[in-house]
Amino acid sequence: MRLNPNNPKWECNLAGVLVSKGRLREARTRYEHSLSLSSDLQIAHKELADLLVGAGEYHAAIAHYEAALRIQPDFPEAKQNLDLARTFAGH
C-alpha cells in the first residue's frame, strides 16, 4: 500500500500517532492539513480541538468541537469536551 499525504484520513491517523509520541506541534499541523483536504472529518475536528484546549486556545477549540458535533451530533466525547472548553473559556 502506498502512503498518500493528500489523503485526509491518512493525515488524521498520522496526527494521532504524532500525539501519542508527544509531537503535538506536528500533530496539529497534520490535523489542520487533513481538515484542509476534507472538512467533514469529525474526529480530526475533535482531536484538533483537544490539542487546542491543551494549548489554552479555548475559543478555537470550541469552534472545532462544534464542527465535529454538526457532522456527528451523537459524538459524546466532543460534547463533553466542548462543555469543558466552554468552562475554561468562561462561557
N, C-alpha and C positions, 0 to 999 in steps of 0.2 A: 504494500500500500504506500502510495506516495503522499507525503505531507504537503498540505496546501495552506500557507499562511493567509490566504484570502478566503478561507472558509470560516465563517463566523463561529460555528460550533467548535472547530479546531482551536481557534484563538481563545475562546472561552475556557475550553478544557486546559489549554496550556496555562492560562492565567491561574486556574485553580491549583495546578502543580506549583507554579511560582509562589503562590500564597503559602502552600504547605512547606516551602523551603525558606520562608521569611523574606522573599524578594518582592516586597509589597509595591515598590515603585514600578517595577517591571510589570507586575500583575495588573496594576491599574492601567498602564498603557495598553496591555493586551485586552482587558475588558473594554476599554474605550474603543479600541480598534474593532473588536468584534461587534460592538453596537453601531459603529460607523458602517459596517458591512450589512448589518441586519438589526434594525431597531426593535424587532419583536422577540428577542431572546430574554424572557423574563428572568431566567437565572443569572444572566450577565448583569441585568439591572440590579438585582438583589445583591449579588456578590460585590459589585462595584460600590453600591450603597454601603455595604458593611465596611469596606475599606475607607470610604469617605467618613463614616462615623468615627472610625479609629483615628483618622487624621483631624478630627474636630470640624469637619466641613458638613455640618448638620443640614443646612438648607439644601445643598446639592444632594445629599443622601436622601432627604425627604422626596425630592423630585424623582429620584431613581426608584425608590420603594413604591411611589405612586404609579410610576410607569409599569413596574412589574405587576402591580395589582390590577391595572387596566387590562393587561394582557391575560393574567390569570387571577381572577378575583378570589379564588379559593386557595391562596398561597399563604398558609398560616405563618410561616417564618417571616415573610415580607410584612405581613400585617403587624406581627408582634414587634419586629424591629423598627417599623415605621412609628409605632407608638412610642418606643424608646427614643428614637431620634427627635420626635416632636417634643418630648420631655426635655431632652438635652438642649434643644433649641429655644426652650421657654414658651412653647405653644400650649 
